[in-house]
Amino acid sequence: MLTPFDKQRRLQTSKDFLELVGNNIDEICDRIVTVDEIWVRQYDPESNLNRSPCNGRKQEKAAEEIQGSKHESSRTEATWEVIARSAVLQDNASVHTARVSRQALKDTGFSEIDHPPYSPDIAPSDYFLFQFKKELRGRRFVDGNQMKMAVESHFDCKEKEYFLGGLKALYTRCEKCISLEGDYIEK
């Protein structure tokens, strides 16, 4: 249940995002970097009916967090220019809001886009990017490398428009949040 304060914060954040974007949705989408983390399991059954308490604990132990990028590269001047005009959109997990994390963003030239707590419906990673987990359900991975390759291959084959679509959906979701006066957006 959202408190009146939570609803007001969601409403204000949505208004701020729409104001930031203005009529430049394509331009702003090229500047937003969205960040989050996700657990991908070596085996995630298609249904909860297949889970026993014992299996659940084994699956939790086998889970690996997919992070980072498979391509390491040095930052060029052009990359720093992009960073300097980029904004980071991430949820309110403690690792994202920690003083050291926020200072690192500031030190590297990123600005932050506010994201209200308890708002997965207006977090692109939750309503859009992480939907790939449905494709992985029922598959077994031999090890973490095989699992990581499956996740990377999912995203590697996507065109720029795919990712822009998720951010453009955020614009629509913010409009919907405003029309609902801060309430959750149902599918």
C-alpha positions in Angstrom: 0.0 0.0 0.0 1.4 3.4 -1.0 1.2 6.1 1.6 0.0 9.6 0.6 3.7 10.7 0.8 4.7 7.8 -1.5 2.0 8.7 -4.0 3.0 12.4 -3.9 6.7 11.5 -4.5 5.7 9.2 -7.5 3.5 12.0 -8.9 6.3 14.6 -8.5 9.0 12.3 -10.0 6.8 11.6 -13.0 6.2 15.3 -13.5 9.9 16.0 -13.2 10.7 13.3 -15.8 8.1 14.6 -18.3 9.5 18.1 -17.8 13.1 16.8 -18.4 12.1 15.1 -21.6 9.8 17.8 -22.9 9.3 17.3 -26.6 12.7 15.7 -27.1 11.9 12.0 -26.3 14.3 10.6 -28.9 17.1 12.9 -27.9 16.7 12.3 -24.1 16.5 8.5 -24.6 20.0 8.6 -26.1 21.2 10.2 -22.9 19.6 8.0 -20.3 21.5 5.1 -18.7 19.4 2.7 -16.6 21.1 0.6 -14.0 19.9 -2.3 -12.0 20.9 -5.8 -10.9 19.1 -9.1 -11.3 19.4 -12.7 -10.0 19.4 -15.3 -12.7 19.1 -18.9 -11.5 20.9 -21.9 -13.0 17.4 -23.5 -12.9 14.1 -21.7 -12.4 11.1 -24.0 -12.9 8.3 -22.9 -15.1 5.9 -23.1 -12.2 6.1 -22.7 -8.4 4.3 -26.1 -8.2 7.7 -27.7 -9.1 9.5 -26.2 -6.1 10.0 -27.9 -2.9 11.5 -26.1 0.1 14.7 -28.1 -0.3 14.9 -27.3 -4.0 14.4 -23.6 -3.3 17.4 -23.5 -1.0 19.6 -25.3 -3.5 18.4 -22.9 -6.3 19.2 -19.9 -4.1 22.7 -21.2 -3.5 23.2 -21.8 -7.2 21.9 -18.3 -8.2 24.5 -15.9 -9.7 24.2 -12.2 -10.2 24.7 -11.1 -13.7 26.6 -7.8 -13.7 28.7 -5.6 -15.8 29.5 -5.9 -19.5 31.4 -8.6 -21.4 33.3 -5.9 -23.3 35.9 -4.1 -21.4 37.1 -0.9 -23.1 39.1 2.2 -22.2 37.2 5.5 -22.1 37.9 7.8 -24.9 37.2 11.5 -25.0 34.0 10.9 -26.9 32.9 8.4 -24.2 33.5 11.0 -21.5 31.5 13.5 -23.5 28.6 11.1 -23.6 28.9 10.5 -19.9 29.0 14.2 -19.2 25.6 14.7 -20.8 24.1 11.4 -19.6 21.7 10.8 -16.8 21.4 7.6 -14.7 18.0 6.2 -13.8 18.2 3.5 -11.1 15.9 2.3 -8.3 16.4 3.1 -4.6 18.2 0.0 -3.6 20.7 0.8 -0.8 23.7 0.0 -3.1 22.4 2.7 -5.5 21.7 5.3 -2.9 24.8 4.8 -0.8 26.9 7.9 -0.4 29.9 6.3 -2.1 27.7 5.3 -5.1 26.2 8.7 -5.5 29.6 10.3 -5.2 31.1 8.0 -7.9 28.3 9.0 -10.3 28.9 12.7 -9.5 32.7 12.3 -10.0 32.3 10.7 -13.4 29.9 13.4 -14.6 26.6 11.6 -14.5 23.5 13.3 -13.3 20.8 11.4 -11.6 17.1 11.0 -12.4 15.1 10.7 -9.2 13.3 7.4 -8.8 10.7 7.0 -6.0 10.7 4.0 -3.7 8.2 1.2 -4.2 7.8 2.0 -7.9 8.7 -1.0 -10.1 6.0 0.1 -12.5 8.0 3.1 -13.5 11.4 1.4 -13.5 12.4 0.3 -17.0 14.5 -2.6 -15.7 11.4 -4.0 -13.9 8.6 -3.5 -16.4 10.8 -3.9 -19.5 14.4 -5.2 -19.5 14.0 -8.0 -16.9 11.1 -9.6 -18.7 13.7 -11.8 -20.5 13.6 -14.0 -17.3 10.4 -15.5 -18.6 12.3 -16.9 -21.6 14.8 -18.6 -19.2 12.3 -20.3 -17.1 12.5 -24.1 -17.4 16.0 -24.0 -18.8 18.9 -25.6 -17.0 22.4 -24.1 -17.2 25.5 -26.2 -16.6 27.3 -23.3 -14.9 27.4 -19.6 -14.5 29.2 -19.0 -17.8 26.5 -20.7 -19.8 23.9 -18.7 -17.9 25.7 -15.5 -18.5 26.0 -16.3 -22.2 22.3 -16.8 -22.5 21.6 -13.4 -20.9 24.2 -11.7 -23.0 22.9 -13.3 -26.3 19.4 -12.1 -25.5 20.5 -8.5 -25.3 23.2 -8.6 -28.0 20.7 -9.4 -30.7 18.5 -6.4 -29.8 18.7 -3.2 -31.9 18.9 0.3 -30.4 15.2 0.8 -31.1 14.4 -2.1 -28.6 16.0 -0.3 -25.8 14.6 3.1 -26.8 11.2 1.5 -26.8 11.6 0.7 -23.1 12.5 4.2 -22.2 9.8 5.7 -24.4 7.3 3.5 -22.5 8.6 5.2 -19.3 7.3 8.5 -20.7 3.8 7.0 -21.2 3.9 5.3 -17.8 4.8 8.7 -16.1 1.8 10.3 -17.9 -0.4 7.4 -16.6 1.0 7.8 -13.0 0.1 11.5 -13.1 -3.4 10.7 -14.3 -3.8 8.2 -11.5 -2.5 10.8 -9.0 0.5 8.6 -8.0 -1.3 5.2 -7.8 0.3 2.1 -9.3 0.0 1.5 -13.0 -1.8 -1.7 -13.8 -0.9 -3.6 -17.0 
